[in-house]
Amino acid sequence: MQDLGRLLLGAGLLLCVLGAAVLLFGRMGVPLGRLPGDMNWRGKGWSVSFPLMTSILFSVVLSLLFYLFGRIRR
């Protein structure tokens, strides 16, 4: 059970750090969700957003973080 508790605490801390980073980037003017490659369609009374480039950016950053975390734990 201790391993599960540590895993949940680590995941929670990671989510807190990522949330703080998103808020910080928003205040700094980084246009997450409005990057080139993000697709938005608007109509009368509806809108659809597909943040492709933002998703790729988050994927690369998370992959690097998990890689570095794995290297540190060895």
C-alpha positions in Angstrom: 0.0 0.0 0.0 2.9 2.4 0.6 3.9 2.2 -3.0 0.4 3.1 -4.2 0.4 6.0 -1.7 3.7 7.3 -3.0 2.5 7.0 -6.6 -0.7 8.9 -5.9 1.3 11.7 -4.1 3.8 11.9 -6.9 1.0 12.1 -9.5 -0.8 14.8 -7.5 2.4 16.8 -7.1 3.0 16.5 -10.8 -0.5 17.7 -11.6 0.0 20.7 -9.2 3.2 21.6 -10.9 1.7 21.3 -14.4 -1.3 23.4 -13.4 0.9 26.1 -12.0 3.0 26.1 -15.2 -0.1 26.5 -17.3 -1.3 29.4 -15.2 2.2 31.0 -15.3 2.4 30.6 -19.1 -1.1 32.2 -19.4 0.1 35.2 -17.4 3.3 35.5 -19.4 1.3 35.6 -22.6 2.2 32.2 -24.0 -0.8 31.3 -26.3 -1.5 27.8 -25.2 -4.5 26.6 -27.2 -3.8 29.2 -29.8 -0.5 28.0 -31.2 0.0 27.6 -35.0 -1.4 24.2 -35.8 -4.3 24.5 -33.4 -7.6 24.3 -35.3 -10.7 26.3 -34.3 -14.0 26.4 -36.1 -16.7 28.8 -35.2 -20.2 29.0 -36.4 -23.4 30.7 -35.4 -23.9 29.5 -31.8 -21.2 26.8 -31.8 -17.5 26.4 -31.9 -15.1 23.4 -32.1 -11.5 23.5 -31.0 -8.8 20.9 -31.7 -5.5 22.0 -30.1 -3.2 19.7 -32.1 0.0 21.6 -31.6 -0.6 22.3 -27.9 -1.2 18.6 -27.4 2.0 17.7 -29.2 3.9 20.3 -27.1 2.5 18.9 -23.8 3.3 15.3 -25.0 7.0 16.2 -25.7 7.4 18.1 -22.4 5.8 15.3 -20.4 7.9 12.7 -22.2 11.0 14.6 -21.3 10.0 14.9 -17.7 9.2 11.2 -17.3 12.4 10.3 -19.0 14.4 12.5 -16.7 12.5 11.2 -13.6 13.2 7.7 -14.7 16.9 8.4 -15.1 17.1 10.0 -11.7 15.5 7.1 -10.0 18.0 4.5 -11.4 
